[in-house]
Structures are given as C-alpha cells and as structure tokens.
Amino acid sequence: MSCHEIEALRLGLMNVLGVGDDSAREHAQNELEGHLEGPIEGLVEADTLAEIERHLDAALVDLEEEVAAMESDDPEYDYTRGRLLEVRNAERALGRLTSQGESIVDGLGDAHHMLHETFPVEDD
C-alpha cells in the first residue's frame, strides 16, 4: 500500500520550495516507481503552487472515484478512504500555504508603497 498522492505532493512542493532533501526525494521517487502518470506525474513535475493545486484536484477526483467504486468489505477500503481524507487535508494545507504566500506578496507591496510615501523620490 502506498500513498501515491501524498508522496507526489511532497515532491512537487520540494520543487516549488527549493527543498533539497535528497534522501526524502529518493524515498518518494522509489514509492512512486511505476505510478508516474496522470495527476501523480503532474504533481511530481509541478513547478508552481498553481500547478500543484490543479494536479492535486485531479488526483482527488481519481481517488474519490476509486473509493466510490470499492465495496465496503474490501480489505483495502478503509485504507483507501484514509488516503482520501489525508489528501483532502493536504489540499486544505496547500490552500493555506497559497493564501499565506499571497498575503506576504501583498504585504511587501504595501511596505514598498509606504516607503515611497514616507520617503518620496524626487525626479531629477
């Protein structure tokens, strides 16, 4: 059993954030061997938060369909539902990260404008 969505998300975030943990990257790549297609591949190769959000949404749709198609007495059912819950949690965490990043960008813009208002630059 493997959490392909979570491992792919980790790799995508490592790309976006510039995290260079070779050990974690190698572990995740080993977990995903043979499963790099569709949204999982998209997550692994993502270079922006917007790309990650798009591919994670597609991975969630696939996982929801997988859970819906399973019988509740299937030995994999509870694990797969647990995966779905964790991927939804990851989706919310990613939303918070994006929102916080946007807030930082806005705050820097405000600081820039305040500096120019406080210390006007005269044109020569």
N, CA, C and O of each residue as an XYZ file, in Angstrom:
496
protein
N       0.838     -1.171      0.000
C       0.000      0.000      0.000
C       0.892      1.246      0.000
O       1.906      1.322      0.694
N       0.473      2.193     -0.793
C       1.266      3.411     -0.882
C       0.366      4.614     -1.058
O      -0.698      4.533     -1.673
N       0.798      5.707     -0.521
C       0.073      6.971     -0.634
C       0.676      7.767     -1.785
O       1.397      8.739     -1.562
N       0.386      7.361     -2.991
C       0.999      7.996     -4.159
C       0.740      9.495     -4.206
O       1.632     10.274     -4.544
N      -0.466      9.895     -3.871
C      -0.811     11.315     -3.933
C       0.047     12.138     -2.960
O       0.530     13.215     -3.307
N       0.227     11.624     -1.754
C       0.993     12.351     -0.736
C       2.468     12.428     -1.133
O       3.086     13.487     -1.020
N       3.028     11.322     -1.592
C       4.434     11.329     -1.993
C       4.654     12.239     -3.200
O       5.652     12.957     -3.262
N       3.732     12.213     -4.151
C       3.850     13.084     -5.332
C       3.727     14.552     -4.918
O       4.449     15.407     -5.430
N       2.818     14.835     -3.997
C       2.664     16.198     -3.492
C       3.941     16.663     -2.800
O       4.372     17.801     -2.986
N       4.540     15.791     -2.008
C       5.806     16.140     -1.344
C       6.865     16.521     -2.373
O       7.562     17.522     -2.208
N       6.987     15.728     -3.429
C       7.986     16.027     -4.455
C       7.691     17.351     -5.146
O       8.601     18.146     -5.379
N       6.429     17.590     -5.473
C       6.063     18.852     -6.105
C       6.375     20.044     -5.216
O       6.903     21.054     -5.683
N       6.049     19.927     -3.934
C       6.345     21.022     -3.006
C       7.851     21.210     -2.824
O       8.326     22.334     -2.661
N       8.587     20.120     -2.851
C      10.041     20.231     -2.777
C      10.561     21.025     -3.975
O      11.476     21.836     -3.835
N       9.976     20.791     -5.150
C      10.360     21.564     -6.344
C      10.073     23.044     -6.135
O      10.947     23.892     -6.316
N       8.847     23.338     -5.753
C       8.388     24.723     -5.636
C       9.156     25.476     -4.553
O       9.529     26.634     -4.739
N       9.388     24.817     -3.431
C      10.022     25.474     -2.287
C      11.545     25.384     -2.319
O      12.223     25.996     -1.494
N      12.078     24.627     -3.264
C      13.533     24.503     -3.371
C      14.149     23.659     -2.277
O      15.307     23.865     -1.912
N      13.395     22.712     -1.751
C      13.903     21.831     -0.708
C      14.806     20.787     -1.361
O      14.393     20.101     -2.295
N      16.019     20.671     -0.876
C      16.988     19.777     -1.491
C      17.275     18.533     -0.681
O      18.413     18.062     -0.681
N      16.299     17.984      0.004
C      16.490     16.785      0.825
C      16.544     15.563     -0.095
O      15.514     14.991     -0.452
N      17.763     15.178     -0.469
C      17.939     14.076     -1.418
C      17.389     12.760     -0.896
O      16.855     11.967     -1.671
N      17.509     12.512      0.395
C      17.017     11.273      0.983
C      15.487     11.183      0.874
O      14.951     10.146      0.482
N      14.795     12.264      1.218
C      13.333     12.282      1.119
C      12.891     12.178     -0.333
O      11.914     11.497     -0.644
N      13.610     12.850     -1.218
C      13.281     12.812     -2.643
C      13.442     11.383     -3.186
O      12.581     10.890     -3.916
N      14.540     10.732     -2.826
C      14.783      9.369     -3.297
C      13.725      8.407     -2.772
O      13.242      7.546     -3.507
N      13.365      8.556     -1.488
C      12.329      7.704     -0.903
C      11.008      7.869     -1.652
O      10.363      6.883     -2.010
N      10.616      9.103     -1.882
C       9.355      9.367     -2.578
C       9.396      8.819     -4.008
O       8.420      8.230     -4.472
N      10.502      9.007     -4.696
C      10.616      8.509     -6.066
C      10.520      6.986     -6.103
O       9.915      6.423     -7.015
N      11.116      6.318     -5.115
C      11.014      4.857     -5.045
C       9.571      4.417     -4.820
O       9.115      3.445     -5.421
N       8.858      5.127     -3.960
C       7.447      4.805     -3.687
C       6.587      4.950     -4.944
O       5.609      4.227     -5.129
N       6.966      5.887     -5.792
C       6.149      6.203     -6.966
C       6.552      5.433     -8.218
O       5.905      5.556     -9.258
N       7.607      4.647     -8.124
C       8.081      3.913     -9.293
C       6.947      3.087     -9.907
O       6.292      2.297     -9.227
N       6.739      3.288    -11.191
C       5.680      2.584    -11.908
C       4.317      3.251    -11.826
O       3.350      2.748    -12.398
N       4.221      4.375    -11.125
C       2.929      5.054    -10.958
C       2.960      6.497    -11.453
O       2.076      7.287    -11.119
N       3.959      6.839    -12.236
C       4.094      8.220    -12.706
C       3.302      8.424    -13.991
O       3.827      8.336    -15.101
N       2.029      8.698    -13.794
C       1.145      9.019    -14.910
C       0.015      9.894    -14.392
O      -0.255      9.925    -13.191
N      -0.628     10.590    -15.280
C      -1.768     11.420    -14.922
C      -1.428     12.460    -13.870
O      -0.353     13.059    -13.907
N      -2.353     12.678    -12.921
C      -2.138     13.720    -11.922
C      -0.945     13.445    -11.003
O      -0.335     14.384    -10.491
N      -0.606     12.177    -10.789
C       0.545     11.849     -9.953
C       1.816     12.372    -10.617
O       2.649     12.996     -9.960
N       1.961     12.125    -11.885
C       3.116     12.641    -12.627
C       3.110     14.169    -12.638
O       4.153     14.804    -12.480
N       1.925     14.749    -12.825
C       1.810     16.210    -12.820
C       2.256     16.812    -11.500
O       2.927     17.843    -11.481
N       1.887     16.171    -10.391
C       2.309     16.666     -9.078
C       3.826     16.603     -8.932
O       4.451     17.545     -8.445
N       4.404     15.497     -9.352
C       5.855     15.308     -9.225
C       6.618     16.357    -10.028
O       7.673     16.823     -9.599
N       6.090     16.726    -11.182
C       6.797     17.636    -12.080
C       6.402     19.106    -11.898
O       6.945     19.977    -12.577
N       5.471     19.387    -10.996
C       4.976     20.751    -10.810
C       6.080     21.695    -10.367
O       6.948     21.341     -9.568
N       6.022     22.907    -10.908
C       6.994     23.944    -10.563
C       6.350     25.158     -9.909
O       7.055     26.080     -9.500
N       5.019     25.174     -9.801
C       4.321     26.293     -9.175
C       3.215     25.755     -8.270
O       2.753     24.626     -8.431
N       2.804     26.587     -7.319
C       1.694     26.184     -6.454
C       0.406     26.010     -7.257
O      -0.406     25.137     -6.949
N       0.220     26.831     -8.276
C      -0.983     26.709     -9.107
C      -1.015     25.353     -9.818
O      -2.069     24.724     -9.911
N       0.128     24.908    -10.313
C       0.196     23.585    -10.952
C      -0.106     22.485     -9.939
O      -0.841     21.541    -10.228
N       0.470     22.621     -8.754
C       0.227     21.618     -7.715
C      -1.259     21.566     -7.382
O      -1.829     20.479     -7.288
N      -1.893     22.719     -7.202
C      -3.323     22.744     -6.876
C      -4.149     22.065     -7.965
O      -5.070     21.306     -7.665
N      -3.821     22.337     -9.225
C      -4.564     21.750    -10.343
C      -4.415     20.228    -10.372
O      -5.403     19.509    -10.522
N      -3.184     19.737    -10.228
C      -2.954     18.292    -10.289
C      -3.472     17.580     -9.040
O      -3.934     16.442     -9.119
N      -3.396     18.245     -7.892
C      -3.928     17.644     -6.674
C      -5.439     17.508     -6.763
O      -5.999     16.513     -6.303
N      -6.102     18.492     -7.346
C      -7.546     18.414     -7.544
C      -7.899     17.219     -8.431
O      -8.842     16.483     -8.143
N      -7.141     17.033     -9.503
C      -7.384     15.886    -10.396
C      -7.113     14.564     -9.675
O      -7.847     13.594     -9.867
N      -6.075     14.519     -8.855
C      -5.763     13.305     -8.096
C      -6.882     12.997     -7.104
O      -7.219     11.834     -6.886
N      -7.453     14.036     -6.507
C      -8.574     13.845     -5.579
C      -9.789     13.261     -6.286
O     -10.459     12.376     -5.753
N     -10.070     13.754     -7.480
C     -11.201     13.220     -8.253
C     -10.980     11.738     -8.523
O     -11.893     10.931     -8.349
N      -9.768     11.376     -8.947
C      -9.464      9.968     -9.213
C      -9.615      9.125     -7.952
O     -10.173      8.028     -7.997
N      -9.122      9.632     -6.837
C      -9.194      8.892     -5.575
C     -10.636      8.764     -5.094
O     -11.023      7.715     -4.579
N     -11.430      9.811     -5.253
C     -12.850      9.740     -4.882
C     -13.573      8.689     -5.718
O     -14.403      7.940     -5.204
N     -13.254      8.639     -6.999
C     -13.859      7.621     -7.871
C     -13.433      6.219     -7.450
O     -14.234      5.285     -7.478
N     -12.175      6.078     -7.063
C     -11.674      4.778     -6.603
C     -12.431      4.328     -5.358
O     -12.848      3.173     -5.273
N     -12.611      5.220     -4.399
C     -13.332      4.885     -3.173
C     -14.785      4.549     -3.483
O     -15.326      3.581     -2.949
N     -15.419      5.338     -4.339
C     -16.831      5.108     -4.684
C     -17.048      3.757     -5.358
O     -18.114      3.157     -5.217
N     -16.048      3.279     -6.087
C     -16.184      2.016     -6.813
C     -15.900      0.794     -5.927
O     -16.167     -0.337     -6.333
N     -15.367      1.015     -4.735
C     -14.995     -0.099     -3.857
C     -16.186     -0.586     -3.031
O     -17.097      0.179     -2.713
N     -16.156     -1.848     -2.702
C     -17.121     -2.421     -1.764
C     -16.620     -2.148     -0.352
O     -15.416     -2.199     -0.103
N     -17.519     -1.863      0.565
C     -17.115     -1.518      1.929
C     -16.441     -2.683      2.658
O     -15.755     -2.466      3.657
N     -16.627     -3.911      2.176
C     -15.970     -5.055      2.817
C     -14.632     -5.410      2.166
O     -13.985     -6.383      2.554
N     -14.225     -4.622      1.183
C     -12.921     -4.815      0.539
C     -11.841     -4.539      1.584
O     -11.919     -3.531      2.286
N     -10.848     -5.397      1.704
C      -9.783     -5.181      2.693
C      -9.020     -3.861      2.514
O      -8.424     -3.359      3.467
N      -9.035     -3.313      1.332
C      -8.336     -2.050      1.045
C      -9.224     -0.821      1.267
O      -8.744      0.310      1.195
N     -10.514     -1.037      1.534
C     -11.472      0.070      1.593
C     -11.112      1.114      2.651
O     -11.056      2.304      2.342
N     -10.870      0.694      3.880
C     -10.585      1.651      4.953
C      -9.292      2.424      4.682
O      -9.224      3.635      4.891
N      -8.284      1.717      4.220
C      -7.018      2.387      3.898
C      -7.226      3.423      2.793
O      -6.713      4.538      2.882
N      -7.964      3.065      1.771
C      -8.186      3.973      0.642
C      -9.000      5.185      1.084
O      -8.724      6.306      0.655
N      -9.995      4.971      1.936
C     -10.743      6.108      2.495
C      -9.838      6.994      3.342
O      -9.957      8.219      3.311
N      -8.938      6.378      4.096
C      -7.973      7.141      4.884
C      -7.073      7.979      3.995
O      -6.775      9.131      4.310
N      -6.639      7.401      2.884
C      -5.847      8.161      1.905
C      -6.627      9.369      1.423
O      -6.092     10.474      1.338
N      -7.894      9.149      1.109
C      -8.735     10.238      0.626
C      -8.815     11.363      1.659
O      -8.700     12.537      1.308
N      -9.007     11.015      2.909
C      -9.077     12.038      3.958
C      -7.761     12.796      4.080
O      -7.765     14.018      4.231
N      -6.649     12.094      4.016
C      -5.348     12.750      4.138
C      -5.047     13.638      2.937
O      -4.433     14.693      3.090
N      -5.465     13.233      1.760
C      -5.243     14.065      0.574
C      -6.119     15.315      0.654
O      -5.694     16.398      0.251
N      -7.334     15.169      1.170
C      -8.178     16.354      1.383
C      -7.539     17.295      2.407
O      -7.565     18.513      2.232
N      -6.967     16.731      3.478
C      -6.252     17.552      4.460
C      -5.081     18.273      3.800
O      -4.842     19.451      4.065
N      -4.361     17.570      2.951
C      -3.233     18.176      2.241
C      -3.709     19.287      1.320
O      -3.029     20.302      1.169
N      -4.864     19.106      0.708
C      -5.425     20.135     -0.166
C      -5.712     21.413      0.635
O      -5.440     22.519      0.168
N      -6.258     21.251      1.831
C      -6.528     22.415      2.677
C      -5.224     23.085      3.118
O      -5.136     24.313      3.148
N      -4.220     22.285      3.457
C      -2.920     22.841      3.855
C      -2.288     23.603      2.694
O      -1.696     24.663      2.894
N      -2.411     23.072      1.498
C      -1.881     23.743      0.315
C      -2.606     25.068      0.086
O      -1.981     26.061     -0.288
N      -3.909     25.088      0.308
C      -4.672     26.333      0.203
C      -4.187     27.378      1.194
O      -4.089     28.560      0.865
N      -3.882     26.932      2.423
C      -3.354     27.868      3.427
C      -1.990     28.398      3.007
O      -1.704     29.585      3.168
N      -1.153     27.521      2.472
C       0.174     27.937      2.011
C       0.054     28.978      0.903
O       0.760     29.987      0.915
N      -0.822     28.739     -0.035
C      -1.026     29.683     -1.134
C      -1.547     31.011     -0.604
O      -1.073     32.074     -1.005
N      -2.516     30.952      0.292
C      -3.085     32.171      0.868
C      -2.031     32.954      1.647
O      -1.958     34.178      1.534
N      -1.223     32.264      2.428
C      -0.166     32.940      3.187
C       0.868     33.556      2.251
O       1.347     34.664      2.495
N       1.212     32.843      1.182
C       2.162     33.391      0.208
C       1.626     34.644     -0.445
O       2.355     35.622     -0.612
N       0.344     34.624     -0.819
C      -0.276     35.804     -1.418
C      -0.291     36.967     -0.427
O      -0.084     38.116     -0.814
N      -0.534     36.671      0.845
C      -0.541     37.705      1.881
C       0.846     38.336      2.025
O       0.961     39.549      2.200
N       1.883     37.526      1.953
C       3.248     38.053      2.019
C       3.516     38.983      0.844
O       4.074     40.066      1.019
N       3.121     38.565     -0.346
C       3.316     39.398     -1.541
C       2.577     40.727     -1.383
O       3.127     41.788     -1.678
N       1.328     40.662     -0.917
C       0.552     41.893     -0.705
C       1.221     42.789      0.345
O       1.295     44.006      0.175
N       1.702     42.181      1.420
C       2.362     42.948      2.477
C       3.628     43.633      1.987
O       3.919     44.762      2.381
N       4.379     42.956      1.132
C       5.577     43.576      0.567
C       5.207     44.748     -0.332
O       5.903     45.763     -0.356
N       4.121     44.606     -1.062
C       3.643     45.720     -1.900
C       3.248     46.910     -1.051
O       3.571     48.051     -1.381
N       2.545     46.644      0.048
C       2.157     47.719      0.962
C       3.392     48.399      1.554
O       3.442     49.626      1.644
N       4.383     47.609      1.956
C       5.614     48.170      2.525
C       6.337     49.033      1.501
O       6.863     50.094      1.840
N       6.365     48.587      0.264
C       7.013     49.342     -0.808
C       6.339     50.698     -0.995
O       7.004     51.731     -1.079
N       5.005     50.677     -1.059
C       4.262     51.928     -1.238
C       4.439     52.866     -0.039
O       4.574     54.077     -0.212
N       4.439     52.304      1.179
C       4.608     53.113      2.367
C       5.984     53.788      2.376
O       6.100     54.960      2.734
N       7.007     53.059      1.988
C       8.351     53.646      1.925
C       8.397     54.813      0.955
O       9.004     55.843      1.247
N       7.756     54.655     -0.203
C       7.754     55.743     -1.181
C       6.937     56.940     -0.704
O       7.277     58.081     -1.017
N       5.873     56.697      0.045
C       5.093     57.802      0.594
C       5.871     58.522      1.701
O       5.829     59.748      1.810
N       6.572     57.745      2.508
C       7.328     58.320      3.620
C       8.583     59.030      3.143
O       8.946     60.083      3.666
N       9.234     58.460      2.161
C      10.481     58.992      1.629
C      10.354     59.185      0.120
O      10.885     58.395     -0.661
N       9.644     60.245     -0.287
C       9.422     60.445     -1.721
C      10.756     60.623     -2.456
O      11.714     61.192     -1.931
N      10.775     60.128     -3.650
C      11.955     60.261     -4.510
C      11.682     61.390     -5.482
O      10.689     61.380     -6.210
N      12.586     62.369     -5.482
C      12.420     63.491     -6.409
C      13.027     63.130     -7.745
O      14.110     62.551     -7.820
N      12.313     63.480     -8.795
C      12.843     63.258    -10.136
C      13.828     64.364    -10.475
O      13.599     65.531    -10.154
N      14.902     64.002    -11.110
C      15.913     64.999    -11.494
C      15.546     65.665    -12.777
O      16.279     66.532    -13.255
